Every structure is written in structure tokens, then in C-alpha cells.
Amino acid sequence: MKLLIYAIALGVGGFVLLSLVSFWLAVRPPRIAIPLHPEEFRLTVENVAITADDGVKLAAWLVPRPGAPAVVLLHGYPAEKADMLPIAAALAPRFTVLLLDQRYFGASGGRATTIGFRERADLMRAIDFLAARGLGPVGVFGFSLGGAVALMAAGDDPRIRAVAAYAPFADLRSLAYELYAWLGPLKYPFVLLLRAWSRVFLGHDVTALSPERTAAALTIPVLLIASRRDEQIPFAHAERLQRALAHGTRTEVVFTDRGRHGELPDGFEARLAEFFLLYLR
């Protein structure tokens, strides 16, 4: 009996430890360095620093175009702003472009990513920066995590006039269940533990984040892009967001039958520029 109790205790302890390690890797993942530089795209950028609400310094590149509307570009997880340079180059002839390193990533500070919880306010501080320069109106393009952040921030900040989101998650808790489906029924207590660690270390249950819930209340133009072959964010998330956005008469959807996570469809940059030109006036 003692051996059984010890075995159960060891199993439970290992399960809890696994959940802690998984949580820590989720909020402090190995960062991907993107080997691209502005000069390769004939872009002259201004290095700027933006202060977040909690004092974290966020790094950004500003590509100014006086008198033009502004577009903020948000990279995915766990990349950095350099990943957005091809899109910035396509938009720069007609827009002021701000490429932002989200907290913890790239050259930005922060001990961890909060997977959207604090990043929403970080985006609003970036818009404060643009407003202080007299730049606007503002659109936001975000990829993956960046797309989810853009949708959620748009629900809080009326200065965001249009959002384009490529492969965002619809609901973080649902995504967590899908990522840990290999645990079978144990995925439920496992995700519950992840939520508990989130409260302990970040002060908030980040799995409560729901771009889908925000999207249902948006009235601004939204361009939603996703691939049915996305291997990281299940296509069902795009379908959920499409349904949430169905009430919006200015919602545009681009769903492709091929392309991995982050693979841009043909002609995407031109379509993105057309979208922002139409709505940022």
C-alpha cells in the first residue's frame, strides 16, 4: 500500500512539474532571430523605444511617410519585428509603417510573453507614440499572436480603424486543449494547472483571452486570412472568427487551400495594401 501511495504521489508530482515546465516554456520560449535587415529592403528606419504601462521598453522601427496613414505590424510567436520587413517594404510607399517587437521578443524588454494579455495595452502605447508624432489614422496587421493581439486591442481602442489578421487563434483556452490533446482526458487538469501557473506568475489567467469574443463586437473593417493547411493554428479557429465577424458588413475573408503557418499567399502584400488604402482615409 505504501508503495502504491508513493507511486501515486510521484506520478502526481511529475504531472505538476511537467505542467510548470510547459508553462515556463510557453511564456519564455526560445526566441527566433530573423536574419533580415531594413537596408536589404531599401528601407530607412528610425529606431524608437516605446514604454509599456509596466515600464517595459518596447523596441520598434518607424518607416515614416509624412501625411500618410499609419500601419502597425505585429510579428508572430516567437519571432521578431524583422519578420515583418517584406510586408513593411510593400506598404512603405503609401503608409507610415511601425514594426514593433512585442514584449520579450526581439530587442524589447520583458521577462516573459503574456501571449496577448499585456500585449494589447502595449499596442495601444504604440498608437500613443504615433499620435504624438501626429500620425494617423491607424491600421494594424498582425500575424498569429500578433493578429490575436490586434483583434483584442481593436475592441478597446477606437483609434484602430482597420485590422488585418493572419492565422490568429480564436480562443487561447481552446488552443491549449488542442495542443495538449495527446494527454487524452488528462488535458483538462493539465490546462487547469497551466491556468493556475499563469495566475501565480503573471497575475492573470491568460487562457481567458478570446479574440473570438472581441471580434463579435467589432464594427471596424477586418481582413481575416488563414490556410486550411496551417499546422500550428487549426483552421477551425479561423472559422470561429469568421462566424464571430459575420455581423460586420466590412469583413473580408481570404482562406487558402495550401500554405503552412506563416506562408503568405500569392499577391498577399498587394491585397493588404488595397485593404488599408480603402479604409484608412
Sine and cosine of phi, psi and omega as CSV:
sin_phi,cos_phi,sin_psi,cos_psi,sin_omega,cos_omega
0.00,0.00,-0.68,0.74,0.02,-1.00
-0.88,0.47,-0.65,0.76,0.03,-1.00
-0.88,0.47,-0.63,0.78,0.01,-1.00
-0.90,0.43,-0.69,0.72,0.02,-1.00
-0.89,0.46,-0.68,0.73,0.02,-1.00
-0.89,0.46,-0.67,0.74,-0.01,-1.00
-0.90,0.43,-0.67,0.75,0.02,-1.00
-0.91,0.42,-0.70,0.72,0.01,-1.00
-0.88,0.47,-0.65,0.76,0.01,-1.00
-0.91,0.42,-0.67,0.75,0.01,-1.00
-0.90,0.43,-0.70,0.72,0.01,-1.00
-0.91,0.42,-0.69,0.73,0.01,-1.00
-0.88,0.47,-0.67,0.74,0.03,-1.00
-0.90,0.43,-0.61,0.79,0.02,-1.00
-0.90,0.44,-0.71,0.71,0.02,-1.00
-0.90,0.43,-0.68,0.74,0.02,-1.00
-0.89,0.45,-0.66,0.75,0.04,-1.00
-0.87,0.49,-0.65,0.76,0.01,-1.00
-0.91,0.42,-0.61,0.79,0.01,-1.00
-0.92,0.39,-0.70,0.72,0.02,-1.00
-0.89,0.45,-0.66,0.75,0.00,-1.00
-0.90,0.43,-0.66,0.75,0.04,-1.00
-0.89,0.46,-0.70,0.71,-0.06,-1.00
-0.90,0.43,-0.62,0.78,0.04,-1.00
-0.94,0.35,-0.47,0.88,0.01,-1.00
-0.95,0.31,-0.62,0.78,-0.05,-1.00
-1.00,-0.10,-0.20,0.98,0.09,-1.00
-0.73,-0.69,0.88,0.48,-0.04,-1.00
-0.97,0.26,0.37,-0.93,0.16,-0.99
-0.85,0.53,0.77,-0.63,-0.06,-1.00
-1.00,0.09,0.64,-0.77,0.02,-1.00
-1.00,-0.03,0.85,-0.53,0.08,-1.00
-1.00,0.03,0.82,-0.57,-0.02,-1.00
-1.00,-0.08,0.88,-0.48,-0.09,-1.00
-0.99,0.13,0.80,0.60,0.04,-1.00
-0.83,-0.55,0.50,-0.87,-0.04,-1.00
-0.70,-0.71,0.54,-0.84,-0.06,-1.00
-0.81,0.58,-0.63,0.78,-0.06,-1.00
-0.90,0.43,-0.43,0.90,0.06,-1.00
-0.91,0.42,-0.37,0.93,-0.01,-1.00
-0.95,-0.33,0.25,0.97,0.00,-1.00
0.84,0.55,0.65,0.76,0.04,-1.00
-0.94,-0.33,0.74,-0.67,0.14,-0.99
-0.98,-0.19,0.89,-0.45,-0.11,-0.99
-0.91,-0.42,0.45,-0.89,0.15,-0.99
-0.97,-0.25,0.82,-0.57,0.08,-1.00
-0.97,0.24,0.83,-0.55,-0.01,-1.00
-0.79,-0.62,0.39,-0.92,0.06,-1.00
-0.84,-0.54,0.72,-0.69,-0.02,-1.00
-0.86,-0.51,0.73,-0.68,-0.04,-1.00
-1.00,-0.07,0.83,-0.55,0.03,-1.00
-0.98,0.21,0.18,-0.98,-0.04,-1.00
-0.86,0.51,-0.53,0.85,-0.02,-1.00
-1.00,-0.09,0.22,0.97,0.06,-1.00
1.00,-0.02,-0.12,0.99,0.03,-1.00
-0.90,0.44,0.69,-0.72,0.03,-1.00
-1.00,0.00,0.83,-0.56,-0.01,-1.00
-0.97,-0.26,0.78,-0.63,-0.01,-1.00
-1.00,0.00,0.58,-0.81,0.00,-1.00
-0.47,-0.88,0.35,-0.94,0.16,-0.99
-0.92,-0.40,0.76,-0.65,0.06,-1.00
-0.94,-0.33,0.80,-0.60,0.11,-0.99
-0.93,-0.36,0.99,-0.10,-0.14,-0.99
-0.98,0.18,0.53,-0.85,0.19,-0.98
-0.60,-0.80,0.99,-0.12,-0.09,-1.00
-0.79,0.61,0.72,-0.69,0.04,-1.00
0.99,0.13,-0.09,1.00,-0.03,-1.00
-0.99,-0.12,0.45,-0.89,0.12,-0.99
-0.90,0.43,0.30,-0.95,-0.10,-1.00
-0.93,-0.36,0.58,-0.82,0.09,-1.00
-0.79,-0.61,0.80,-0.61,0.08,-1.00
-1.00,-0.08,0.72,-0.69,0.02,-1.00
-0.94,-0.34,0.80,-0.61,-0.02,-1.00
-0.88,-0.47,0.86,-0.52,-0.01,-1.00
-0.96,0.26,0.12,-0.99,0.03,-1.00
-1.00,-0.05,-0.06,-1.00,-0.04,-1.00
-0.99,-0.15,0.79,-0.61,0.02,1.00
-0.93,-0.36,0.81,0.59,-0.10,-0.99
-1.00,-0.02,-0.50,-0.87,-0.04,-1.00
-0.42,-0.91,0.08,-1.00,-0.13,-0.99
-0.88,0.48,-0.48,0.88,0.00,-1.00
-0.86,0.50,-0.40,0.92,0.02,-1.00
-0.91,0.42,-0.35,0.94,-0.03,-1.00
-1.00,-0.05,0.04,1.00,-0.08,-1.00
-0.88,0.48,-0.66,0.75,0.03,-1.00
-0.87,0.49,-0.61,0.79,0.03,-1.00
-0.95,0.31,-0.64,0.77,0.04,-1.00
-0.86,0.50,-0.65,0.76,-0.01,-1.00
-0.90,0.44,-0.58,0.82,0.01,-1.00
-0.96,0.29,-0.51,0.86,-0.05,-1.00
-1.00,0.00,-0.44,0.90,-0.15,-0.99
-0.84,0.54,-0.55,0.84,0.01,-1.00
-0.89,0.45,-0.32,0.95,-0.08,-1.00
-0.81,-0.58,-0.15,0.99,-0.09,-1.00
-0.68,-0.74,0.45,-0.89,0.33,-0.94
-0.97,0.24,0.73,-0.68,-0.08,-1.00
-0.84,-0.54,0.73,-0.68,0.08,-1.00
-0.88,-0.48,0.89,-0.46,0.05,-1.00
-0.98,-0.17,0.89,-0.46,-0.13,-0.99
-0.94,-0.34,0.76,-0.64,0.21,-0.98
-0.98,0.18,0.89,-0.46,0.06,-1.00
-0.94,0.35,0.42,-0.91,-0.10,-0.99
-0.78,0.63,0.60,-0.80,-0.02,-1.00
0.98,0.19,-0.43,0.90,-0.08,-1.00
-0.99,-0.14,0.40,-0.92,0.05,-1.00
0.86,0.52,-0.73,-0.68,-0.03,-1.00
-1.00,-0.06,0.08,1.00,0.00,-1.00
-0.98,0.19,0.39,-0.92,0.07,-1.00
-0.99,0.10,-0.18,-0.98,-0.03,-1.00
0.95,-0.30,0.73,-0.68,-0.05,-1.00
-0.98,0.19,-0.28,0.96,-0.04,-1.00
-0.31,-0.95,0.40,-0.92,0.21,-0.98
-0.99,0.17,0.57,-0.82,0.07,-1.00
-0.96,-0.29,0.26,0.97,0.13,-0.99
0.80,0.59,0.56,0.83,0.10,-0.99
0.89,-0.46,-0.38,0.92,-0.09,-1.00
-0.89,0.46,-0.84,0.54,0.03,-1.00
-1.00,0.03,-0.34,0.94,-0.03,-1.00
-0.90,0.43,-0.47,0.88,0.05,-1.00
-0.86,0.51,-0.75,0.66,0.02,-1.00
-0.93,0.37,-0.54,0.84,0.05,-1.00
-0.86,0.51,-0.68,0.73,0.03,-1.00
-0.88,0.47,-0.64,0.77,0.01,-1.00
-0.91,0.41,-0.55,0.83,0.08,-1.00
-0.93,0.36,-0.54,0.84,0.09,-1.00
-0.90,0.43,-0.61,0.79,0.04,-1.00
-0.94,0.35,-0.57,0.82,0.13,-0.99
-0.84,0.54,-0.70,0.72,0.01,-1.00
-0.86,0.51,-0.71,0.70,0.00,-1.00
-0.91,0.42,-0.65,0.76,0.01,-1.00
-0.89,0.45,-0.63,0.78,0.01,-1.00
-0.91,0.43,-0.43,0.90,0.06,-1.00
-1.00,0.03,0.03,1.00,-0.02,-1.00
0.97,0.24,0.39,0.92,-0.07,-1.00
-0.98,-0.21,0.68,-0.73,0.01,-1.00
0.32,-0.95,0.09,-1.00,-0.09,1.00
-0.90,0.43,0.14,-0.99,-0.18,-0.98
-0.86,-0.51,0.71,-0.70,0.21,-0.98
-0.89,-0.45,0.34,-0.94,0.00,-1.00
-0.74,-0.67,0.76,-0.65,0.20,-0.98
-0.92,-0.39,0.77,-0.64,0.03,-1.00
-0.72,-0.69,0.63,-0.78,0.06,-1.00
-0.96,-0.27,0.77,-0.64,0.09,-1.00
0.84,0.54,-0.91,-0.41,0.07,-1.00
-0.83,0.56,-0.66,0.75,0.01,-1.00
-0.87,0.50,-0.60,0.80,0.04,-1.00
-0.92,0.39,-0.65,0.76,0.05,-1.00
-0.90,0.44,-0.68,0.74,0.03,-1.00
-0.88,0.47,-0.69,0.73,-0.01,-1.00
-0.87,0.49,-0.71,0.70,-0.01,-1.00
-0.89,0.45,-0.69,0.72,-0.04,-1.00
-0.94,0.35,-0.64,0.77,0.02,-1.00
-0.92,0.39,-0.56,0.83,0.00,-1.00
-0.89,0.46,-0.43,0.90,0.06,-1.00
-0.96,0.28,-0.29,0.96,-0.04,-1.00
-0.95,-0.32,-0.36,0.93,-0.14,-0.99
-0.82,-0.57,0.96,-0.29,-0.03,-1.00
-0.93,0.36,-0.16,0.99,0.04,-1.00
-0.95,0.31,-0.30,0.95,0.08,-1.00
-0.99,0.17,0.93,-0.37,-0.11,-0.99
-1.00,-0.05,-0.35,0.94,-0.02,-1.00
-0.34,-0.94,0.56,-0.83,0.00,-1.00
-0.76,-0.66,0.71,-0.70,0.19,-0.98
-0.89,-0.46,0.82,-0.57,-0.08,-1.00
-0.79,-0.61,0.84,-0.54,-0.01,-1.00
-0.95,-0.32,0.90,-0.44,0.06,-1.00
0.84,0.54,0.71,0.70,0.10,-1.00
-0.98,0.19,0.39,-0.92,0.15,-0.99
-0.99,0.17,0.49,-0.87,0.01,-1.00
-1.00,0.06,-0.57,0.82,-0.08,-1.00
-0.41,-0.91,0.83,-0.56,-0.12,-0.99
-0.94,0.35,-0.56,0.83,0.01,-1.00
-0.92,0.40,-0.67,0.74,0.05,-1.00
-0.87,0.49,-0.67,0.75,0.01,-1.00
-0.89,0.45,-0.61,0.79,0.03,-1.00
-0.89,0.45,-0.68,0.73,0.05,-1.00
-0.87,0.49,-0.61,0.79,0.00,-1.00
-0.94,0.33,-0.63,0.77,-0.01,-1.00
-0.92,0.40,-0.54,0.84,-0.04,-1.00
-0.96,-0.29,0.42,0.91,0.03,-1.00
-0.88,0.48,-0.43,0.90,0.00,-1.00
-0.89,0.46,-0.27,0.96,0.04,-1.00
-0.99,0.13,-0.09,1.00,-0.04,-1.00
0.91,0.41,-0.63,-0.78,0.00,-1.00
-0.88,0.48,-0.36,0.93,0.00,-1.00
-0.94,0.33,-0.16,0.99,0.03,-1.00
-0.89,0.46,-0.49,0.87,-0.05,-1.00
-0.93,0.36,-0.79,0.62,0.09,-1.00
-0.92,0.39,-0.48,0.88,0.00,-1.00
-0.91,0.43,-0.75,0.67,0.02,-1.00
-0.91,0.41,-0.56,0.83,0.07,-1.00
-0.87,0.49,-0.64,0.76,0.06,-1.00
-0.92,0.40,-0.64,0.77,0.06,-1.00
-0.86,0.51,-0.65,0.76,0.04,-1.00
-0.90,0.44,-0.62,0.78,0.02,-1.00
-0.91,0.41,-0.70,0.71,0.04,-1.00
-0.88,0.47,-0.59,0.80,0.03,-1.00
-0.87,0.49,-0.68,0.73,0.03,-1.00
-0.91,0.42,-0.64,0.77,-0.04,-1.00
-0.92,0.40,-0.74,0.67,-0.15,-0.99
-1.00,-0.07,-0.45,0.89,-0.06,-1.00
-0.91,-0.41,-0.15,0.99,0.03,-1.00
0.98,0.22,0.21,0.98,-0.04,-1.00
-0.32,-0.95,0.52,-0.85,0.10,-1.00
-0.99,0.16,0.99,-0.12,-0.08,-1.00
-0.93,0.36,-0.33,0.94,0.03,-1.00
-0.95,0.31,-0.11,0.99,0.08,-1.00
-0.98,0.21,-0.14,0.99,-0.02,-1.00
-0.91,0.42,0.72,-0.69,-0.06,-1.00
-0.59,-0.81,1.00,-0.01,0.15,-0.99
-0.82,0.57,-0.53,0.85,0.03,-1.00
-0.86,0.51,-0.70,0.71,0.00,-1.00
-0.91,0.42,-0.66,0.75,0.05,-1.00
-0.91,0.42,-0.67,0.74,-0.06,-1.00
-0.86,0.51,-0.54,0.84,-0.03,-1.00
-0.90,0.43,-0.33,0.94,-0.03,-1.00
-0.96,-0.30,-0.02,1.00,-0.05,-1.00
-0.96,0.27,0.60,-0.80,0.07,-1.00
-0.86,-0.51,-0.02,1.00,0.00,-1.00
-1.00,0.08,0.29,-0.96,0.07,-1.00
-0.90,0.44,0.68,-0.73,0.03,-1.00
-0.73,-0.68,0.76,-0.65,0.14,-0.99
-0.95,-0.31,0.89,-0.46,-0.04,-1.00
-0.94,-0.34,0.81,-0.58,-0.04,-1.00
-0.83,-0.56,0.69,-0.72,0.03,-1.00
-0.34,-0.94,0.41,-0.91,0.07,-1.00
-0.94,-0.34,0.69,-0.73,0.06,-1.00
-0.92,0.38,-0.25,0.97,-0.01,-1.00
-0.98,-0.20,0.17,0.98,-0.01,-1.00
-0.86,0.51,0.83,-0.56,-0.07,-1.00
-1.00,-0.05,-0.08,1.00,-0.03,-1.00
-0.93,-0.37,-0.70,0.71,0.06,-1.00
-0.94,-0.33,0.95,-0.32,-0.05,-1.00
-0.81,0.59,0.62,-0.78,-0.06,-1.00
-0.86,0.50,-0.41,0.91,0.03,-1.00
-0.84,0.54,-0.46,0.89,0.03,-1.00
-0.92,0.39,-0.64,0.77,0.05,-1.00
-0.90,0.43,-0.63,0.77,0.01,-1.00
-0.91,0.42,-0.63,0.78,0.05,-1.00
-0.90,0.44,-0.67,0.74,0.02,-1.00
-0.92,0.40,-0.62,0.79,0.04,-1.00
-0.86,0.51,-0.69,0.73,0.02,-1.00
-0.91,0.42,-0.64,0.77,0.01,-1.00
-0.90,0.43,-0.54,0.84,-0.04,-1.00
-1.00,0.01,0.01,1.00,-0.15,-0.99
-0.87,0.49,-0.44,0.90,-0.01,-1.00
-0.95,0.30,-0.33,0.94,-0.07,-1.00
-0.99,0.15,0.85,-0.53,-0.04,-1.00
-0.96,0.29,-0.23,0.97,-0.04,-1.00
-0.93,-0.36,0.43,0.90,0.06,-1.00
-1.00,0.07,0.76,-0.65,0.06,-1.00
-0.88,-0.47,0.63,-0.78,-0.06,-1.00
-0.80,-0.60,0.73,-0.68,0.11,-0.99
-0.82,-0.57,0.97,-0.24,0.05,-1.00
-0.94,-0.35,0.78,-0.62,-0.03,-1.00
-0.94,-0.35,0.39,-0.92,-0.02,-1.00
-1.00,-0.06,-0.05,1.00,0.02,-1.00
-0.54,-0.84,0.25,-0.97,0.00,-1.00
0.90,-0.43,0.80,-0.60,0.06,-1.00
-0.98,0.18,0.09,-1.00,0.00,-1.00
-0.86,0.51,0.88,-0.48,0.01,-1.00
1.00,-0.07,-0.10,0.99,0.02,-1.00
-1.00,0.10,0.89,-0.45,-0.09,-1.00
-0.98,0.21,0.69,-0.73,0.08,-1.00
-0.93,0.36,0.38,-0.93,0.00,-1.00
-0.85,0.53,0.69,-0.72,0.05,-1.00
0.96,0.28,0.23,0.97,-0.10,-1.00
-0.90,0.44,-0.69,0.72,-0.06,-1.00
-0.87,0.49,-0.66,0.75,0.02,-1.00
-0.91,0.42,-0.64,0.77,0.02,-1.00
-0.90,0.43,-0.63,0.78,0.02,-1.00
-0.91,0.42,-0.70,0.72,0.02,-1.00
-0.89,0.46,-0.65,0.76,0.02,-1.00
-0.89,0.46,-0.66,0.75,-0.01,-1.00
-0.87,0.49,-0.76,0.65,-0.03,-1.00
-0.94,0.34,-0.56,0.83,0.06,-1.00
-0.89,0.47,-0.58,0.82,-0.03,-1.00
-0.94,0.35,-0.61,0.79,-0.18,-0.98
-0.95,-0.32,-0.22,0.98,0.00,-1.00
-0.97,-0.23,0.99,0.10,-0.02,-1.00
-0.81,-0.58,0.00,0.00,0.00,0.00
